[in-house]
Amino acid sequence: MNEPVQKLLGVTLAVVVQGNATLFTALWIPGAVVLPILVSWWLHERIDAPALRRGRAVARRGMTTTPAPVSAG
């Protein structure tokens, strides 16, 4: 997840700073650290956590049902 976010940040900063290397570096360093963390947190909250909750609920429903009797032979 880190690489696409940093590439997008780099392209965006290149357009915004218009060749000013000092400004690019000053914005890149904190952005390259903070932005991927924020994106990862957002994706976890919006995708991973709800999927885990649904999966656990489905597993609990499956565990509470009585298994069918198995006949021998």
Predicted model as a PDB file, atoms N, CA, C, CB and O in Angstrom, pLDDT in the B-factor column:
MODEL        1                                                                  
ATOM      1  N   MET A   1       0.819  -1.188   0.000  1.00 68.00           N  
ATOM      2  CA  MET A   1       0.000   0.000   0.000  1.00 68.00           C  
ATOM      3  C   MET A   1       0.860   1.248   0.000  1.00 68.00           C  
ATOM      4  CB  MET A   1      -0.930   0.000   1.191  1.00 68.00           C  
ATOM      5  O   MET A   1       0.442   2.304  -0.474  1.00 68.00           O  
ATOM      6  N   ASN A   2       2.023   1.123   0.517  1.00 80.00           N  
ATOM      7  CA  ASN A   2       2.910   2.254   0.670  1.00 80.00           C  
ATOM      8  C   ASN A   2       3.337   2.864  -0.667  1.00 80.00           C  
ATOM      9  CB  ASN A   2       4.120   1.838   1.446  1.00 80.00           C  
ATOM     10  O   ASN A   2       3.293   4.082  -0.838  1.00 80.00           O  
ATOM     11  N   GLU A   3       3.745   2.026  -1.604  1.00 90.00           N  
ATOM     12  CA  GLU A   3       4.315   2.516  -2.857  1.00 90.00           C  
ATOM     13  C   GLU A   3       3.340   3.348  -3.694  1.00 90.00           C  
ATOM     14  CB  GLU A   3       4.797   1.355  -3.670  1.00 90.00           C  
ATOM     15  O   GLU A   3       3.728   4.429  -4.137  1.00 90.00           O  
ATOM     16  N   PRO A   4       2.105   2.914  -3.939  1.00 92.00           N  
ATOM     17  CA  PRO A   4       1.201   3.746  -4.746  1.00 92.00           C  
ATOM     18  C   PRO A   4       0.908   5.097  -4.101  1.00 92.00           C  
ATOM     19  CB  PRO A   4      -0.102   3.010  -4.983  1.00 92.00           C  
ATOM     20  O   PRO A   4       0.786   6.108  -4.793  1.00 92.00           O  
ATOM     21  N   VAL A   5       0.798   5.110  -2.796  1.00 92.00           N  
ATOM     22  CA  VAL A   5       0.514   6.374  -2.097  1.00 92.00           C  
ATOM     23  C   VAL A   5       1.696   7.318  -2.260  1.00 92.00           C  
ATOM     24  CB  VAL A   5       0.219   6.128  -0.586  1.00 92.00           C  
ATOM     25  O   VAL A   5       1.509   8.505  -2.525  1.00 92.00           O  
ATOM     26  N   GLN A   6       2.910   6.802  -2.105  1.00 92.00           N  
ATOM     27  CA  GLN A   6       4.087   7.658  -2.231  1.00 92.00           C  
ATOM     28  C   GLN A   6       4.297   8.122  -3.667  1.00 92.00           C  
ATOM     29  CB  GLN A   6       5.324   6.923  -1.740  1.00 92.00           C  
ATOM     30  O   GLN A   6       4.744   9.247  -3.890  1.00 92.00           O  
ATOM     31  N   LYS A   7       3.984   7.276  -4.643  1.00 94.00           N  
ATOM     32  CA  LYS A   7       4.098   7.709  -6.039  1.00 94.00           C  
ATOM     33  C   LYS A   7       3.109   8.831  -6.344  1.00 94.00           C  
ATOM     34  CB  LYS A   7       3.863   6.523  -6.992  1.00 94.00           C  
ATOM     35  O   LYS A   7       3.460   9.816  -6.994  1.00 94.00           O  
ATOM     36  N   LEU A   8       1.893   8.681  -5.881  1.00 94.00           N  
ATOM     37  CA  LEU A   8       0.895   9.726  -6.086  1.00 94.00           C  
ATOM     38  C   LEU A   8       1.313  11.022  -5.394  1.00 94.00           C  
ATOM     39  CB  LEU A   8      -0.474   9.265  -5.567  1.00 94.00           C  
ATOM     40  O   LEU A   8       1.143  12.109  -5.946  1.00 94.00           O  
ATOM     41  N   LEU A   9       1.854  10.904  -4.199  1.00 95.00           N  
ATOM     42  CA  LEU A   9       2.351  12.076  -3.478  1.00 95.00           C  
ATOM     43  C   LEU A   9       3.477  12.747  -4.257  1.00 95.00           C  
ATOM     44  CB  LEU A   9       2.837  11.682  -2.074  1.00 95.00           C  
ATOM     45  O   LEU A   9       3.496  13.971  -4.382  1.00 95.00           O  
ATOM     46  N   GLY A  10       4.410  11.963  -4.778  1.00 94.00           N  
ATOM     47  CA  GLY A  10       5.523  12.527  -5.538  1.00 94.00           C  
ATOM     48  C   GLY A  10       5.069  13.260  -6.780  1.00 94.00           C  
ATOM     49  O   GLY A  10       5.553  14.356  -7.064  1.00 94.00           O  
ATOM     50  N   VAL A  11       4.146  12.671  -7.526  1.00 95.00           N  
ATOM     51  CA  VAL A  11       3.631  13.312  -8.741  1.00 95.00           C  
ATOM     52  C   VAL A  11       2.892  14.598  -8.390  1.00 95.00           C  
ATOM     53  CB  VAL A  11       2.698  12.353  -9.510  1.00 95.00           C  
ATOM     54  O   VAL A  11       3.061  15.622  -9.052  1.00 95.00           O  
ATOM     55  N   THR A  12       2.081  14.536  -7.355  1.00 96.00           N  
ATOM     56  CA  THR A  12       1.322  15.718  -6.929  1.00 96.00           C  
ATOM     57  C   THR A  12       2.252  16.830  -6.477  1.00 96.00           C  
ATOM     58  CB  THR A  12       0.352  15.357  -5.799  1.00 96.00           C  
ATOM     59  O   THR A  12       2.068  17.988  -6.852  1.00 96.00           O  
ATOM     60  N   LEU A  13       3.249  16.486  -5.673  1.00 96.00           N  
ATOM     61  CA  LEU A  13       4.195  17.503  -5.202  1.00 96.00           C  
ATOM     62  C   LEU A  13       5.000  18.098  -6.355  1.00 96.00           C  
ATOM     63  CB  LEU A  13       5.144  16.902  -4.161  1.00 96.00           C  
ATOM     64  O   LEU A  13       5.273  19.299  -6.364  1.00 96.00           O  
ATOM     65  N   ALA A  14       5.378  17.280  -7.315  1.00 95.00           N  
ATOM     66  CA  ALA A  14       6.140  17.787  -8.458  1.00 95.00           C  
ATOM     67  C   ALA A  14       5.357  18.857  -9.205  1.00 95.00           C  
ATOM     68  CB  ALA A  14       6.504  16.644  -9.410  1.00 95.00           C  
ATOM     69  O   ALA A  14       5.928  19.852  -9.653  1.00 95.00           O  
ATOM     70  N   VAL A  15       4.062  18.654  -9.336  1.00 95.00           N  
ATOM     71  CA  VAL A  15       3.220  19.636 -10.017  1.00 95.00           C  
ATOM     72  C   VAL A  15       3.057  20.887  -9.152  1.00 95.00           C  
ATOM     73  CB  VAL A  15       1.838  19.029 -10.351  1.00 95.00           C  
ATOM     74  O   VAL A  15       3.124  22.007  -9.659  1.00 95.00           O  
ATOM     75  N   VAL A  16       2.848  20.699  -7.865  1.00 95.00           N  
ATOM     76  CA  VAL A  16       2.577  21.822  -6.962  1.00 95.00           C  
ATOM     77  C   VAL A  16       3.803  22.717  -6.769  1.00 95.00           C  
ATOM     78  CB  VAL A  16       2.105  21.300  -5.611  1.00 95.00           C  
ATOM     79  O   VAL A  16       3.681  23.941  -6.813  1.00 95.00           O  
ATOM     80  N   VAL A  17       4.981  22.125  -6.557  1.00 96.00           N  
ATOM     81  CA  VAL A  17       6.170  22.932  -6.234  1.00 96.00           C  
ATOM     82  C   VAL A  17       6.869  23.478  -7.475  1.00 96.00           C  
ATOM     83  CB  VAL A  17       7.154  22.104  -5.428  1.00 96.00           C  
ATOM     84  O   VAL A  17       7.724  24.355  -7.353  1.00 96.00           O  
ATOM     85  N   GLN A  18       6.537  22.994  -8.644  1.00 95.00           N  
ATOM     86  CA  GLN A  18       7.044  23.491  -9.923  1.00 95.00           C  
ATOM     87  C   GLN A  18       8.566  23.620  -9.954  1.00 95.00           C  
ATOM     88  CB  GLN A  18       6.423  24.829 -10.229  1.00 95.00           C  
ATOM     89  O   GLN A  18       9.102  24.667 -10.317  1.00 95.00           O  
ATOM     90  N   GLY A  19       9.256  22.541  -9.570  1.00 93.00           N  
ATOM     91  CA  GLY A  19      10.702  22.502  -9.698  1.00 93.00           C  
ATOM     92  C   GLY A  19      11.494  22.996  -8.502  1.00 93.00           C  
ATOM     93  O   GLY A  19      12.724  22.980  -8.549  1.00 93.00           O  
ATOM     94  N   ASN A  20      10.856  23.428  -7.449  1.00 96.00           N  
ATOM     95  CA  ASN A  20      11.555  23.893  -6.253  1.00 96.00           C  
ATOM     96  C   ASN A  20      11.933  22.669  -5.411  1.00 96.00           C  
ATOM     97  CB  ASN A  20      10.667  24.898  -5.427  1.00 96.00           C  
ATOM     98  O   ASN A  20      11.096  22.110  -4.702  1.00 96.00           O  
ATOM     99  N   ALA A  21      13.202  22.263  -5.500  1.00 96.00           N  
ATOM    100  CA  ALA A  21      13.653  21.039  -4.843  1.00 96.00           C  
ATOM    101  C   ALA A  21      13.586  21.140  -3.324  1.00 96.00           C  
ATOM    102  CB  ALA A  21      15.068  20.713  -5.270  1.00 96.00           C  
ATOM    103  O   ALA A  21      13.274  20.158  -2.651  1.00 96.00           O  
ATOM    104  N   THR A  22      13.875  22.310  -2.781  1.00 96.00           N  
ATOM    105  CA  THR A  22      13.843  22.487  -1.328  1.00 96.00           C  
ATOM    106  C   THR A  22      12.421  22.328  -0.802  1.00 96.00           C  
ATOM    107  CB  THR A  22      14.405  23.867  -0.936  1.00 96.00           C  
ATOM    108  O   THR A  22      12.199  21.653   0.203  1.00 96.00           O  
ATOM    109  N   LEU A  23      11.473  22.941  -1.475  1.00 96.00           N  
ATOM    110  CA  LEU A  23      10.072  22.829  -1.060  1.00 96.00           C  
ATOM    111  C   LEU A  23       9.577  21.395  -1.236  1.00 96.00           C  
ATOM    112  CB  LEU A  23       9.185  23.804  -1.868  1.00 96.00           C  
ATOM    113  O   LEU A  23       8.845  20.876  -0.394  1.00 96.00           O  
ATOM    114  N   PHE A  24       9.984  20.758  -2.341  1.00 96.00           N  
ATOM    115  CA  PHE A  24       9.597  19.371  -2.575  1.00 96.00           C  
ATOM    116  C   PHE A  24      10.058  18.495  -1.416  1.00 96.00           C  
ATOM    117  CB  PHE A  24      10.185  18.858  -3.904  1.00 96.00           C  
ATOM    118  O   PHE A  24       9.280  17.703  -0.884  1.00 96.00           O  
ATOM    119  N   THR A  25      11.318  18.637  -1.028  1.00 96.00           N  
ATOM    120  CA  THR A  25      11.881  17.829   0.057  1.00 96.00           C  
ATOM    121  C   THR A  25      11.206  18.134   1.380  1.00 96.00           C  
ATOM    122  CB  THR A  25      13.382  18.065   0.175  1.00 96.00           C  
ATOM    123  O   THR A  25      10.927  17.226   2.163  1.00 96.00           O  
ATOM    124  N   ALA A  26      10.944  19.403   1.632  1.00 97.00           N  
ATOM    125  CA  ALA A  26      10.305  19.803   2.890  1.00 97.00           C  
ATOM    126  C   ALA A  26       8.896  19.221   3.005  1.00 97.00           C  
ATOM    127  CB  ALA A  26      10.250  21.335   2.998  1.00 97.00           C  
ATOM    128  O   ALA A  26       8.448  18.905   4.108  1.00 97.00           O  
ATOM    129  N   LEU A  27       8.207  19.079   1.899  1.00 96.00           N  
ATOM    130  CA  LEU A  27       6.859  18.510   1.921  1.00 96.00           C  
ATOM    131  C   LEU A  27       6.879  16.986   1.798  1.00 96.00           C  
ATOM    132  CB  LEU A  27       6.021  19.109   0.796  1.00 96.00           C  
ATOM    133  O   LEU A  27       6.025  16.298   2.357  1.00 96.00           O  
ATOM    134  N   TRP A  28       7.870  16.461   1.055  1.00 95.00           N  
ATOM    135  CA  TRP A  28       7.949  15.024   0.809  1.00 95.00           C  
ATOM    136  C   TRP A  28       8.202  14.229   2.088  1.00 95.00           C  
ATOM    137  CB  TRP A  28       9.041  14.732  -0.198  1.00 95.00           C  
ATOM    138  O   TRP A  28       7.525  13.232   2.340  1.00 95.00           O  
ATOM    139  N   ILE A  29       9.161  14.656   2.888  1.00 95.00           N  
ATOM    140  CA  ILE A  29       9.562  13.864   4.050  1.00 95.00           C  
ATOM    141  C   ILE A  29       8.400  13.630   5.016  1.00 95.00           C  
ATOM    142  CB  ILE A  29      10.705  14.551   4.778  1.00 95.00           C  
ATOM    143  O   ILE A  29       8.125  12.475   5.344  1.00 95.00           O  
ATOM    144  N   PRO A  30       7.709  14.666   5.486  1.00 96.00           N  
ATOM    145  CA  PRO A  30       6.579  14.360   6.384  1.00 96.00           C  
ATOM    146  C   PRO A  30       5.419  13.671   5.655  1.00 96.00           C  
ATOM    147  CB  PRO A  30       6.074  15.645   7.041  1.00 96.00           C  
ATOM    148  O   PRO A  30       4.756  12.801   6.220  1.00 96.00           O  
ATOM    149  N   GLY A  31       5.181  14.061   4.409  1.00 95.00           N  
ATOM    150  CA  GLY A  31       4.081  13.458   3.660  1.00 95.00           C  
ATOM    151  C   GLY A  31       4.298  11.986   3.385  1.00 95.00           C  
ATOM    152  O   GLY A  31       3.353  11.200   3.443  1.00 95.00           O  
ATOM    153  N   ALA A  32       5.536  11.596   3.083  1.00 93.00           N  
ATOM    154  CA  ALA A  32       5.850  10.209   2.771  1.00 93.00           C  
ATOM    155  C   ALA A  32       5.746   9.304   3.992  1.00 93.00           C  
ATOM    156  CB  ALA A  32       7.236  10.116   2.183  1.00 93.00           C  
ATOM    157  O   ALA A  32       5.639   8.085   3.863  1.00 93.00           O  
ATOM    158  N   VAL A  33       5.778   9.904   5.175  1.00 94.00           N  
ATOM    159  CA  VAL A  33       5.636   9.122   6.403  1.00 94.00           C  
ATOM    160  C   VAL A  33       4.182   9.098   6.856  1.00 94.00           C  
ATOM    161  CB  VAL A  33       6.530   9.693   7.518  1.00 94.00           C  
ATOM    162  O   VAL A  33       3.638   8.035   7.157  1.00 94.00           O  
ATOM    163  N   VAL A  34       3.559  10.259   6.904  1.00 95.00           N  
ATOM    164  CA  VAL A  34       2.219  10.389   7.482  1.00 95.00           C  
ATOM    165  C   VAL A  34       1.120   9.889   6.539  1.00 95.00           C  
ATOM    166  CB  VAL A  34       1.955  11.839   7.846  1.00 95.00           C  
ATOM    167  O   VAL A  34       0.204   9.192   6.977  1.00 95.00           O  
ATOM    168  N   LEU A  35       1.200  10.231   5.274  1.00 95.00           N  
ATOM    169  CA  LEU A  35       0.118   9.886   4.343  1.00 95.00           C  
ATOM    170  C   LEU A  35      -0.120   8.380   4.225  1.00 95.00           C  
ATOM    171  CB  LEU A  35       0.426  10.450   2.976  1.00 95.00           C  
ATOM    172  O   LEU A  35      -1.274   7.959   4.297  1.00 95.00           O  
ATOM    173  N   PRO A  36       0.913   7.545   4.047  1.00 93.00           N  
ATOM    174  CA  PRO A  36       0.649   6.092   3.986  1.00 93.00           C  
ATOM    175  C   PRO A  36       0.044   5.536   5.278  1.00 93.00           C  
ATOM    176  CB  PRO A  36       1.941   5.347   3.680  1.00 93.00           C  
ATOM    177  O   PRO A  36      -0.768   4.611   5.238  1.00 93.00           O  
ATOM    178  N   ILE A  37       0.437   6.097   6.412  1.00 94.00           N  
ATOM    179  CA  ILE A  37      -0.150   5.644   7.678  1.00 94.00           C  
ATOM    180  C   ILE A  37      -1.628   5.989   7.725  1.00 94.00           C  
ATOM    181  CB  ILE A  37       0.583   6.275   8.880  1.00 94.00           C  
ATOM    182  O   ILE A  37      -2.446   5.164   8.133  1.00 94.00           O  
ATOM    183  N   LEU A  38      -1.978   7.201   7.312  1.00 95.00           N  
ATOM    184  CA  LEU A  38      -3.389   7.609   7.305  1.00 95.00           C  
ATOM    185  C   LEU A  38      -4.211   6.769   6.327  1.00 95.00           C  
ATOM    186  CB  LEU A  38      -3.510   9.095   6.943  1.00 95.00           C  
ATOM    187  O   LEU A  38      -5.331   6.367   6.643  1.00 95.00           O  
ATOM    188  N   VAL A  39      -3.665   6.507   5.153  1.00 94.00           N  
ATOM    189  CA  VAL A  39      -4.386   5.696   4.158  1.00 94.00           C  
ATOM    190  C   VAL A  39      -4.569   4.272   4.674  1.00 94.00           C  
ATOM    191  CB  VAL A  39      -3.627   5.682   2.803  1.00 94.00           C  
ATOM    192  O   VAL A  39      -5.640   3.686   4.512  1.00 94.00           O  
ATOM    193  N   SER A  40      -3.538   3.719   5.290  1.00 94.00           N  
ATOM    194  CA  SER A  40      -3.649   2.359   5.842  1.00 94.00           C  
ATOM    195  C   SER A  40      -4.693   2.291   6.951  1.00 94.00           C  
ATOM    196  CB  SER A  40      -2.290   1.888   6.379  1.00 94.00           C  
ATOM    197  O   SER A  40      -5.472   1.340   7.016  1.00 94.00           O  
ATOM    198  N   TRP A  41      -4.710   3.282   7.809  1.00 96.00           N  
ATOM    199  CA  TRP A  41      -5.699   3.330   8.891  1.00 96.00           C  
ATOM    200  C   TRP A  41      -7.105   3.413   8.301  1.00 96.00           C  
ATOM    201  CB  TRP A  41      -5.433   4.538   9.834  1.00 96.00           C  
ATOM    202  O   TRP A  41      -8.008   2.696   8.733  1.00 96.00           O  
ATOM    203  N   TRP A  42      -7.288   4.295   7.304  1.00 96.00           N  
ATOM    204  CA  TRP A  42      -8.606   4.480   6.695  1.00 96.00           C  
ATOM    205  C   TRP A  42      -9.075   3.175   6.041  1.00 96.00           C  
ATOM    206  CB  TRP A  42      -8.567   5.626   5.651  1.00 96.00           C  
ATOM    207  O   TRP A  42     -10.227   2.775   6.212  1.00 96.00           O  
ATOM    208  N   LEU A  43      -8.195   2.521   5.301  1.00 95.00           N  
ATOM    209  CA  LEU A  43      -8.567   1.255   4.655  1.00 95.00           C  
ATOM    210  C   LEU A  43      -8.901   0.181   5.688  1.00 95.00           C  
ATOM    211  CB  LEU A  43      -7.433   0.767   3.743  1.00 95.00           C  
ATOM    212  O   LEU A  43      -9.828  -0.605   5.490  1.00 95.00           O  
ATOM    213  N   HIS A  44      -8.153   0.144   6.783  1.00 96.00           N  
ATOM    214  CA  HIS A  44      -8.447  -0.824   7.839  1.00 96.00           C  
ATOM    215  C   HIS A  44      -9.836  -0.577   8.423  1.00 96.00           C  
ATOM    216  CB  HIS A  44      -7.382  -0.755   8.948  1.00 96.00           C  
ATOM    217  O   HIS A  44     -10.616  -1.511   8.602  1.00 96.00           O  
ATOM    218  N   GLU A  45     -10.135   0.673   8.715  1.00 97.00           N  
ATOM    219  CA  GLU A  45     -11.424   1.015   9.309  1.00 97.00           C  
ATOM    220  C   GLU A  45     -12.592   0.762   8.357  1.00 97.00           C  
ATOM    221  CB  GLU A  45     -11.422   2.464   9.739  1.00 97.00           C  
ATOM    222  O   GLU A  45     -13.661   0.334   8.793  1.00 97.00           O  
ATOM    223  N   ARG A  46     -12.402   1.018   7.085  1.00 97.00           N  
ATOM    224  CA  ARG A  46     -13.497   0.938   6.115  1.00 97.00           C  
ATOM    225  C   ARG A  46     -13.647  -0.425   5.444  1.00 97.00           C  
ATOM    226  CB  ARG A  46     -13.300   1.974   5.064  1.00 97.00           C  
ATOM    227  O   ARG A  46     -14.743  -0.768   4.999  1.00 97.00           O  
ATOM    228  N   ILE A  47     -12.571  -1.210   5.359  1.00 96.00           N  
ATOM    229  CA  ILE A  47     -12.630  -2.475   4.630  1.00 96.00           C  
ATOM    230  C   ILE A  47     -12.309  -3.663   5.534  1.00 96.00           C  
ATOM    231  CB  ILE A  47     -11.665  -2.447   3.450  1.00 96.00           C  
ATOM    232  O   ILE A  47     -13.121  -4.579   5.663  1.00 96.00           O  
ATOM    233  N   ASP A  48     -11.135  -3.655   6.159  1.00 95.00           N  
ATOM    234  CA  ASP A  48     -10.688  -4.821   6.933  1.00 95.00           C  
ATOM    235  C   ASP A  48     -11.574  -5.096   8.145  1.00 95.00           C  
ATOM    236  CB  ASP A  48      -9.256  -4.619   7.392  1.00 95.00           C  
ATOM    237  O   ASP A  48     -12.058  -6.215   8.316  1.00 95.00           O  
ATOM    238  N   ALA A  49     -11.787  -4.097   8.975  1.00 95.00           N  
ATOM    239  CA  ALA A  49     -12.550  -4.305  10.212  1.00 95.00           C  
ATOM    240  C   ALA A  49     -13.989  -4.746   9.934  1.00 95.00           C  
ATOM    241  CB  ALA A  49     -12.556  -3.023  11.044  1.00 95.00           C  
ATOM    242  O   ALA A  49     -14.452  -5.693  10.569  1.00 95.00           O  
ATOM    243  N   PRO A  50     -14.725  -4.097   9.005  1.00 95.00           N  
ATOM    244  CA  PRO A  50     -16.084  -4.599   8.728  1.00 95.00           C  
ATOM    245  C   PRO A  50     -16.094  -6.032   8.190  1.00 95.00           C  
ATOM    246  CB  PRO A  50     -16.777  -3.685   7.729  1.00 95.00           C  
ATOM    247  O   PRO A  50     -16.975  -6.816   8.545  1.00 95.00           O  
ATOM    248  N   ALA A  51     -15.133  -6.381   7.346  1.00 95.00           N  
ATOM    249  CA  ALA A  51     -15.077  -7.756   6.822  1.00 95.00           C  
ATOM    250  C   ALA A  51     -14.799  -8.749   7.943  1.00 95.00           C  
ATOM    251  CB  ALA A  51     -13.993  -7.879   5.728  1.00 95.00           C  
ATOM    252  O   ALA A  51     -15.382  -9.833   7.969  1.00 95.00           O  
ATOM    253  N   LEU A  52     -13.926  -8.392   8.858  1.00 94.00           N  
ATOM    254  CA  LEU A  52     -13.642  -9.276   9.992  1.00 94.00           C  
ATOM    255  C   LEU A  52     -14.879  -9.454  10.867  1.00 94.00           C  
ATOM    256  CB  LEU A  52     -12.480  -8.720  10.830  1.00 94.00           C  
ATOM    257  O   LEU A  52     -15.173 -10.562  11.317  1.00 94.00           O  
ATOM    258  N   ARG A  53     -15.606  -8.356  11.109  1.00 94.00           N  
ATOM    259  CA  ARG A  53     -16.833  -8.452  11.924  1.00 94.00           C  
ATOM    260  C   ARG A  53     -17.859  -9.353  11.254  1.00 94.00           C  
ATOM    261  CB  ARG A  53     -17.440  -7.052  12.162  1.00 94.00           C  
ATOM    262  O   ARG A  53     -18.471 -10.196  11.910  1.00 94.00           O  
ATOM    263  N   ARG A  54     -18.051  -9.180   9.943  1.00 94.00           N  
ATOM    264  CA  ARG A  54     -19.013 -10.019   9.224  1.00 94.00           C  
ATOM    265  C   ARG A  54     -18.581 -11.482   9.237  1.00 94.00           C  
ATOM    266  CB  ARG A  54     -19.175  -9.531   7.778  1.00 94.00           C  
ATOM    267  O   ARG A  54     -19.406 -12.376   9.427  1.00 94.00           O  
ATOM    268  N   GLY A  55     -17.308 -11.721   9.037  1.00 93.00           N  
ATOM    269  CA  GLY A  55     -16.802 -13.093   9.046  1.00 93.00           C  
ATOM    270  C   GLY A  55     -16.993 -13.763  10.395  1.00 93.00           C  
ATOM    271  O   GLY A  55     -17.363 -14.935  10.469  1.00 93.00           O  
ATOM    272  N   ARG A  56     -16.742 -13.019  11.455  1.00 92.00           N  
ATOM    273  CA  ARG A  56     -16.943 -13.586  12.798  1.00 92.00           C  
ATOM    274  C   ARG A  56     -18.416 -13.869  13.050  1.00 92.00           C  
ATOM    275  CB  ARG A  56     -16.398 -12.630  13.879  1.00 92.00           C  
ATOM    276  O   ARG A  56     -18.762 -14.881  13.658  1.00 92.00           O  
ATOM    277  N   ALA A  57     -19.293 -12.969  12.579  1.00 91.00           N  
ATOM    278  CA  ALA A  57     -20.730 -13.185  12.770  1.00 91.00           C  
ATOM    279  C   ALA A  57     -21.191 -14.428  12.016  1.00 91.00           C  
ATOM    280  CB  ALA A  57     -21.531 -11.954  12.302  1.00 91.00           C  
ATOM    281  O   ALA A  57     -21.981 -15.213  12.540  1.00 91.00           O  
ATOM    282  N   VAL A  58     -20.708 -14.609  10.804  1.00 90.00           N  
ATOM    283  CA  VAL A  58     -21.065 -15.794  10.020  1.00 90.00           C  
ATOM    284  C   VAL A  58     -20.538 -17.047  10.703  1.00 90.00           C  
ATOM    285  CB  VAL A  58     -20.509 -15.692   8.580  1.00 90.00           C  
ATOM    286  O   VAL A  58     -21.240 -18.056  10.769  1.00 90.00           O  
ATOM    287  N   ALA A  59     -19.324 -16.995  11.206  1.00 89.00           N  
ATOM    288  CA  ALA A  59     -18.745 -18.161  11.889  1.00 89.00           C  
ATOM    289  C   ALA A  59     -19.530 -18.492  13.155  1.00 89.00           C  
ATOM    290  CB  ALA A  59     -17.263 -17.905  12.239  1.00 89.00           C  
ATOM    291  O   ALA A  59     -19.756 -19.665  13.454  1.00 89.00           O  
ATOM    292  N   ARG A  60     -19.946 -17.470  13.899  1.00 87.00           N  
ATOM    293  CA  ARG A  60     -20.733 -17.720  15.115  1.00 87.00           C  
ATOM    294  C   ARG A  60     -22.076 -18.359  14.778  1.00 87.00           C  
ATOM    295  CB  ARG A  60     -20.956 -16.411  15.891  1.00 87.00           C  
ATOM    296  O   ARG A  60     -22.521 -19.277  15.467  1.00 87.00           O  
ATOM    297  N   ARG A  61     -22.720 -17.877  13.721  1.00 86.00           N  
ATOM    298  CA  ARG A  61     -24.011 -18.468  13.323  1.00 86.00           C  
ATOM    299  C   ARG A  61     -23.820 -19.923  12.917  1.00 86.00           C  
ATOM    300  CB  ARG A  61     -24.651 -17.669  12.156  1.00 86.00           C  
ATOM    301  O   ARG A  61     -24.664 -20.766  13.218  1.00 86.00           O  
ATOM    302  N   GLY A  62     -22.741 -20.217  12.252  1.00 80.00           N  
ATOM    303  CA  GLY A  62     -22.473 -21.580  11.835  1.00 80.00           C  
ATOM    304  C   GLY A  62     -22.165 -22.494  12.999  1.00 80.00           C  
ATOM    305  O   GLY A  62     -22.471 -23.685  12.950  1.00 80.00           O  
ATOM    306  N   MET A  63     -21.564 -21.954  14.046  1.00 72.00           N  
ATOM    307  CA  MET A  63     -21.196 -22.766  15.191  1.00 72.00           C  
ATOM    308  C   MET A  63     -22.382 -23.043  16.110  1.00 72.00           C  
ATOM    309  CB  MET A  63     -20.096 -22.091  15.964  1.00 72.00           C  
ATOM    310  O   MET A  63     -22.360 -24.028  16.848  1.00 72.00           O  
ATOM    311  N   THR A  64     -23.406 -22.210  16.088  1.00 66.00           N  
ATOM    312  CA  THR A  64     -24.535 -22.391  16.998  1.00 66.00           C  
ATOM    313  C   THR A  64     -25.550 -23.390  16.479  1.00 66.00           C  
ATOM    314  CB  THR A  64     -25.213 -21.074  17.245  1.00 66.00           C  
ATOM    315  O   THR A  64     -26.409 -23.842  17.237  1.00 66.00           O  
ATOM    316  N   THR A  65     -25.474 -23.743  15.213  1.00 61.00           N  
ATOM    317  CA  THR A  65     -26.433 -24.722  14.689  1.00 61.00           C  
ATOM    318  C   THR A  65     -26.016 -26.117  15.133  1.00 61.00           C  
ATOM    319  CB  THR A  65     -26.524 -24.644  13.135  1.00 61.00           C  
ATOM    320  O   THR A  65     -24.829 -26.415  15.266  1.00 61.00           O  
ATOM    321  N   THR A  66     -27.002 -26.955  15.356  1.00 63.00           N  
ATOM    322  CA  THR A  66     -26.745 -28.343  15.766  1.00 63.00           C  
ATOM    323  C   THR A  66     -26.376 -29.153  14.543  1.00 63.00           C  
ATOM    324  CB  THR A  66     -27.983 -28.965  16.482  1.00 63.00           C  
ATOM    325  O   THR A  66     -27.102 -29.133  13.549  1.00 63.00           O  
ATOM    326  N   PRO A  67     -25.274 -29.858  14.591  1.00 63.00           N  
ATOM    327  CA  PRO A  67     -24.886 -30.659  13.418  1.00 63.00           C  
ATOM    328  C   PRO A  67     -25.881 -31.804  13.190  1.00 63.00           C  
ATOM    329  CB  PRO A  67     -23.451 -31.226  13.598  1.00 63.00           C  
ATOM    330  O   PRO A  67     -26.471 -32.336  14.130  1.00 63.00           O  
ATOM    331  N   ALA A  68     -26.044 -32.156  11.938  1.00 66.00           N  
ATOM    332  CA  ALA A  68     -26.925 -33.263  11.593  1.00 66.00           C  
ATOM    333  C   ALA A  68     -26.329 -34.563  12.087  1.00 66.00           C  
ATOM    334  CB  ALA A  68     -27.168 -33.324  10.077  1.00 66.00           C  
ATOM    335  O   ALA A  68     -25.112 -34.744  12.053  1.00 66.00           O  
ATOM    336  N   PRO A  69     -27.185 -35.477  12.551  1.00 71.00           N  
ATOM    337  CA  PRO A  69     -26.663 -36.758  13.039  1.00 71.00           C  
ATOM    338  C   PRO A  69     -26.077 -37.558  11.880  1.00 71.00           C  
ATOM    339  CB  PRO A  69     -27.775 -37.573  13.749  1.00 71.00           C  
ATOM    340  O   PRO A  69     -26.578 -37.513  10.756  1.00 71.00           O  
ATOM    341  N   VAL A  70     -25.033 -38.273  12.170  1.00 73.00           N  
ATOM    342  CA  VAL A  70     -24.365 -39.098  11.171  1.00 73.00           C  
ATOM    343  C   VAL A  70     -24.752 -40.542  11.430  1.00 73.00           C  
ATOM    344  CB  VAL A  70     -22.811 -38.911  11.211  1.00 73.00           C  
ATOM    345  O   VAL A  70     -24.575 -41.062  12.532  1.00 73.00           O  
ATOM    346  N   SER A  71     -25.284 -41.179  10.396  1.00 73.00           N  
ATOM    347  CA  SER A  71     -25.672 -42.575  10.579  1.00 73.00           C  
ATOM    348  C   SER A  71     -24.520 -43.483  10.178  1.00 73.00           C  
ATOM    349  CB  SER A  71     -26.938 -42.910   9.758  1.00 73.00           C  
ATOM    350  O   SER A  71     -23.849 -43.250   9.173  1.00 73.00           O  
ATOM    351  N   ALA A  72     -24.307 -44.495  10.960  1.00 69.00           N  
ATOM    352  CA  ALA A  72     -23.227 -45.440  10.670  1.00 69.00           C  
ATOM    353  C   ALA A  72     -23.758 -46.542   9.746  1.00 69.00           C  
ATOM    354  CB  ALA A  72     -22.650 -46.052  11.991  1.00 69.00           C  
ATOM    355  O   ALA A  72     -24.834 -47.104   9.951  1.00 69.00           O  
ATOM    356  N   GLY A  73     -22.968 -46.814   8.745  1.00 58.00           N  
ATOM    357  CA  GLY A  73     -23.153 -47.978   7.948  1.00 58.00           C  
ATOM    358  C   GLY A  73     -24.159 -48.085   6.957  1.00 58.00           C  
ATOM    359  O   GLY A  73     -24.270 -49.120   6.299  1.00 58.00           O  
TER     360      GLY A  73                                                      
ENDMDL                                                                          
END                                                                             
